[in-house]
Amino acid sequence: MRVFVTGASGHLGSAVVPELLEAGHQVVGLARSDKSAAALTAAGAQVHRGDLDDLDGLAAAAAAADGVIHLAFKHDAMFAGDFDGAVAADLRAVDTLGNALAGTGKPLVATSGTALFAFAGLQGLLTEADVLDAGPRIEAENAVVALAERGIRSSVVRLPPTVHSSLDHHGFIPTFISIARSKGVSAYVGDGANRWPAVHTLDAARLYRLALESAPAGSRLHAVDDEGITFRQIAEGIGRGLNLPVVSIAPTEAEAHFGFLSAHAQADNPSSSKLTRDLLGWTPVQPGLVDDLGQGHYFDTGATAAR
């Protein structure tokens, strides 16, 4: 299968591309820089130059492919404060890819997140059957699922807030580690009992391949291994890795300590992947988050400097 992959040189893309190639697929990766293009070429993929704003280019690349995996998101714009702009660009990209694939029966695998449901106020264990009518990135998720009605074998992979591995250089864990270093303590809020789901990058990459190959049209999938690691456990793992004290802070102190991530540090987002495992035979085999924190790669000073 010839597969067009957006975000192909990013954190998750750098695992998805080899996963696809090893399974015998051809990969054409979207690259917006010479550095990204070189990384894709070195991995054995073909390169399509462009970005999420090049809608004509996205449409042409999708139409020439046997399937599409959409990983890209404007994280740089999001962290610069333009989350709404990043969300709008993602929805435009989904619409463009969908129009290019309509009526072909080809697969389109896109990306959403479990944490969206925590911020929407959903309580209890999140499952693949839970849906929202609207919300940031939810419109894109719903648009992908609706493409099943237009002759596309569409599916959405919901990622947990922590996709962890030695490939994770800019995600939440490296950011919380940076905060702990700067503050001199590794903190959690209150009793730290709020839970985060997690998955290893390589396990998530395998799920994307399985979704591309066999997910039924209109599927919602969960790339979840750990259903709910308490934030206190995460803080303790960071404290051990940095040899720093682990402390509880009051909710009123969270914003001053964690900045724009204060809500994330308090989010409770337990999530199940039972339906996904049963549907696609997906079984995570890589280390869980606590074990991965114990392997030390997140705390290597050379790797931190590179980040």
C-alpha positions as CSV (number, residue, x, y, z in Angstrom):
1,M,0.0,0.0,0.0
2,R,1.2,3.5,-0.8
3,V,0.6,5.6,2.3
4,F,0.6,9.3,2.6
5,V,1.6,10.4,6.1
6,T,1.3,13.9,7.5
7,G,3.5,14.7,10.5
8,A,5.8,11.9,9.3
9,S,9.0,13.3,10.8
10,G,7.5,14.2,14.2
11,H,7.6,12.3,17.5
12,L,4.9,9.8,16.5
13,G,5.7,9.9,12.8
14,S,9.2,8.8,13.4
15,A,7.8,5.5,14.8
16,V,4.9,5.2,12.4
17,V,7.0,5.5,9.2
18,P,9.3,2.6,10.2
19,E,6.4,0.5,11.3
20,L,4.7,0.9,7.9
21,L,7.9,0.3,6.0
22,E,8.7,-2.9,7.9
23,A,5.2,-4.2,7.1
24,G,5.9,-3.7,3.4
25,H,4.1,-0.5,2.7
26,Q,5.5,2.4,0.7
27,V,5.5,5.7,2.6
28,V,5.2,9.3,1.3
29,G,5.8,11.7,4.1
30,L,4.8,15.3,4.3
31,A,7.9,17.5,5.0
32,R,7.9,21.3,5.5
33,S,11.7,21.6,6.0
34,D,14.9,20.3,4.6
35,K,15.7,18.7,8.0
36,S,12.4,16.8,7.9
37,A,12.9,15.8,4.3
38,A,16.3,14.4,5.1
39,A,15.0,12.4,8.0
40,L,12.3,10.8,5.9
41,T,14.7,10.0,3.1
42,A,17.1,8.4,5.6
43,A,14.3,6.3,6.9
44,G,13.5,5.0,3.5
45,A,10.4,7.1,2.8
46,Q,9.6,9.3,-0.2
47,V,9.1,13.0,0.4
48,H,6.2,15.3,-0.4
49,R,7.2,18.9,0.4
50,G,4.5,21.1,1.9
51,D,2.6,21.8,5.1
52,L,-1.0,21.8,6.5
53,D,-1.7,25.2,4.8
54,D,-0.9,23.8,1.4
55,L,-4.4,22.3,0.8
56,D,-3.9,21.7,-2.9
57,G,-0.7,19.8,-2.1
58,L,-2.5,17.7,0.6
59,A,-5.3,16.8,-1.8
60,A,-2.9,15.8,-4.6
61,A,-0.8,13.6,-2.3
62,A,-3.9,12.0,-0.8
63,A,-5.4,11.3,-4.2
64,A,-2.2,9.6,-5.3
65,A,-2.0,7.3,-2.3
66,D,-3.8,4.1,-1.4
67,G,-4.3,5.4,2.2
68,V,-3.6,8.3,4.5
69,I,-2.5,8.6,8.1
70,H,-2.9,12.2,9.4
71,L,-0.6,12.8,12.4
72,A,0.3,16.5,11.8
73,F,-1.0,19.3,14.1
74,K,0.3,22.8,14.5
75,H,1.8,22.3,17.9
76,D,4.1,25.3,17.4
77,A,1.1,27.6,16.9
78,M,-0.7,25.9,19.9
79,F,2.2,26.5,22.3
80,A,2.5,30.1,20.9
81,G,-1.0,30.7,22.1
82,D,-2.9,30.2,18.9
83,F,-4.7,27.0,19.8
84,D,-7.9,28.1,17.9
85,G,-5.8,28.6,14.8
86,A,-4.2,25.2,15.1
87,V,-7.6,23.5,15.6
88,A,-9.0,25.3,12.5
89,A,-6.0,24.3,10.4
90,D,-6.5,20.6,11.4
91,L,-10.2,20.7,10.5
92,R,-9.3,22.2,7.1
93,A,-6.8,19.5,6.5
94,V,-9.3,16.8,7.4
95,D,-11.8,18.2,5.0
96,T,-9.3,18.4,2.3
97,L,-8.1,14.8,2.7
98,G,-11.7,13.6,2.9
99,N,-12.6,15.3,-0.3
100,A,-9.6,13.8,-2.1
101,L,-10.5,10.3,-0.9
102,A,-14.3,10.4,-1.1
103,G,-15.9,7.4,-2.9
104,T,-12.6,5.5,-3.1
105,G,-13.0,3.1,-0.2
106,K,-9.5,4.0,0.8
107,P,-8.5,4.3,4.5
108,L,-8.0,7.5,6.3
109,V,-6.6,7.3,9.9
110,A,-6.7,10.6,11.8
111,T,-5.7,11.7,15.3
112,S,-7.6,12.9,18.3
113,G,-7.1,12.8,22.1
114,T,-8.5,11.3,25.2
115,A,-7.8,14.4,27.3
116,L,-10.4,16.4,25.3
117,F,-13.1,14.5,27.1
118,A,-11.7,15.3,30.6
119,F,-11.7,19.0,29.8
120,A,-15.2,18.6,28.5
121,G,-16.2,17.4,32.0
122,L,-16.7,13.7,31.3
123,Q,-16.3,11.7,34.5
124,G,-15.3,8.0,35.0
125,L,-13.6,5.7,32.6
126,L,-13.6,6.9,29.0
127,T,-14.3,4.3,26.3
128,E,-14.3,4.3,22.5
129,A,-18.1,4.6,22.6
130,D,-18.0,8.0,24.3
131,V,-18.6,10.9,21.9
132,L,-19.0,14.6,22.1
133,D,-21.1,16.8,19.8
134,A,-18.6,19.7,19.6
135,G,-15.4,21.1,21.1
136,P,-11.8,21.9,20.1
137,R,-10.5,19.0,17.9
138,I,-13.8,17.2,18.4
139,E,-15.2,18.7,15.2
140,A,-12.3,17.2,13.3
141,E,-12.8,13.8,15.0
142,N,-16.5,13.8,14.2
143,A,-15.8,14.9,10.6
144,V,-13.4,11.9,10.1
145,V,-15.9,9.4,11.4
146,A,-18.6,11.0,9.2
147,L,-16.4,10.3,6.1
148,A,-17.5,6.7,6.4
149,E,-20.7,7.8,4.8
150,R,-18.8,9.2,1.8
151,G,-17.1,6.0,0.9
152,I,-13.9,6.3,3.0
153,R,-12.7,3.6,5.5
154,S,-12.1,6.3,8.1
155,S,-11.0,5.9,11.7
156,V,-9.7,8.1,14.5
157,V,-7.0,7.1,17.0
158,R,-7.4,8.9,20.3
159,L,-4.0,9.4,21.9
160,P,-3.6,9.7,25.7
161,P,-1.9,12.9,26.9
162,T,1.4,10.9,27.4
163,V,2.9,9.1,24.5
164,H,6.2,8.2,26.0
165,S,9.5,6.8,24.8
166,S,13.1,8.0,24.0
167,L,11.5,9.6,20.9
168,D,9.5,12.0,23.1
169,H,11.4,15.2,23.2
170,H,8.7,17.9,23.4
171,G,5.7,16.2,25.0
172,F,4.1,16.7,28.5
173,I,6.7,14.5,30.3
174,P,9.7,16.5,29.1
175,T,7.9,19.7,29.8
176,F,7.0,18.6,33.4
177,I,10.6,17.5,33.9
178,S,11.8,21.0,32.8
179,I,9.4,22.6,35.2
180,A,10.6,20.4,38.1
181,R,14.2,21.3,37.2
182,S,13.4,25.0,37.2
183,K,11.4,24.9,40.5
184,G,13.7,22.5,42.3
185,V,10.8,20.2,43.3
186,S,8.6,17.7,41.5
187,A,5.0,18.7,42.3
188,Y,1.5,17.3,42.1
189,V,-1.7,19.0,43.1
190,G,-3.6,18.1,46.2
191,D,-3.4,14.3,46.8
192,G,-2.3,13.8,43.2
193,A,-5.0,11.1,42.7
194,N,-6.1,12.4,39.3
195,R,-5.2,9.9,36.6
196,W,-3.5,10.0,33.2
197,P,-3.7,7.3,30.6
198,A,-0.4,6.6,28.7
199,V,1.0,4.6,25.8
200,H,4.5,3.9,24.5
201,T,5.3,5.4,21.1
202,L,6.0,2.1,19.5
203,D,2.8,0.5,20.6
204,A,0.8,3.6,19.3
205,A,2.6,3.3,16.0
206,R,1.5,-0.3,15.6
207,L,-2.1,0.7,16.3
208,Y,-2.0,3.2,13.5
209,R,-0.7,0.5,11.1
210,L,-3.5,-1.9,12.2
211,A,-6.1,0.9,11.8
212,L,-4.8,1.6,8.3
213,E,-4.9,-2.1,7.3
214,S,-8.2,-3.2,8.8
215,A,-10.2,-0.7,11.0
216,P,-13.9,-0.7,10.0
217,A,-15.2,2.6,8.6
218,G,-16.2,5.1,11.2
219,S,-14.1,3.5,14.0
220,R,-13.0,5.4,17.1
221,L,-9.9,3.7,18.6
222,H,-7.9,4.2,21.8
223,A,-4.1,4.0,21.9
224,V,-4.1,3.3,25.6
225,D,-1.9,1.0,27.6
226,D,-1.9,2.4,31.1
227,E,-5.5,3.2,31.9
228,G,-4.7,5.6,34.6
229,I,-1.4,6.5,36.2
230,T,-1.9,8.9,39.1
231,F,-0.2,12.3,38.7
232,R,1.4,11.7,42.0
233,Q,3.1,8.6,40.5
234,I,4.3,10.7,37.6
235,A,5.6,13.3,39.9
236,E,7.4,10.7,42.0
237,G,9.0,9.2,38.9
238,I,10.3,12.6,37.9
239,G,11.5,13.3,41.4
240,R,13.5,10.0,41.4
241,G,14.9,10.7,38.0
242,L,16.1,14.2,39.0
243,N,16.9,13.4,42.6
244,L,14.5,16.2,43.7
245,P,11.9,16.3,46.5
246,V,8.3,15.4,45.6
247,V,5.8,17.8,47.1
248,S,2.1,18.4,47.1
249,I,0.9,21.9,46.2
250,A,-2.5,23.4,46.7
251,P,-4.9,24.0,43.7
252,T,-4.5,27.7,44.3
253,E,-0.7,27.3,43.7
254,A,-1.0,25.2,40.5
255,E,-1.0,28.0,38.0
256,A,2.0,29.7,39.5
257,H,3.9,26.4,39.5
258,F,2.8,24.7,36.2
259,G,1.8,27.8,34.2
260,F,-0.3,27.0,31.2
261,L,-0.2,23.3,32.1
262,S,-1.9,23.7,35.4
263,A,-5.2,22.4,34.1
264,H,-3.4,19.4,32.6
265,A,-1.7,18.6,35.9
266,Q,-5.1,18.4,37.5
267,A,-7.0,16.5,34.8
268,D,-8.5,13.2,35.6
269,N,-8.7,11.1,32.3
270,P,-8.8,7.4,33.0
271,S,-9.3,5.6,29.6
272,S,-9.9,2.1,28.4
273,S,-8.8,0.5,25.2
274,K,-10.7,-2.8,25.6
275,L,-12.9,-2.2,22.5
276,T,-9.8,-1.4,20.4
277,R,-7.9,-4.4,21.5
278,D,-10.9,-6.7,20.8
279,L,-11.5,-5.1,17.4
280,L,-8.0,-5.1,16.0
281,G,-6.1,-7.6,18.2
282,W,-3.8,-4.8,19.4
283,T,-1.8,-5.7,22.5
284,P,0.7,-3.2,23.9
285,V,4.1,-4.9,24.6
286,Q,6.4,-2.0,25.5
287,P,7.1,-0.7,29.0
288,G,4.5,1.3,30.8
289,L,5.0,4.9,31.8
290,V,6.3,4.3,35.3
291,D,8.8,1.8,34.0
292,D,9.8,4.0,31.2
293,L,10.5,6.9,33.6
294,G,12.7,4.5,35.5
295,Q,14.9,3.8,32.4
296,G,16.6,7.2,32.6
297,H,16.4,8.4,29.1
298,Y,14.1,11.3,30.0
299,F,16.7,12.6,32.4
300,D,19.9,12.4,30.3
301,T,21.4,15.8,30.2
302,G,22.6,15.5,26.6
303,A,19.1,14.5,25.5
304,T,17.6,17.4,27.5
305,A,20.0,19.9,25.8
306,A,18.9,18.6,22.4
307,R,15.3,19.2,23.4
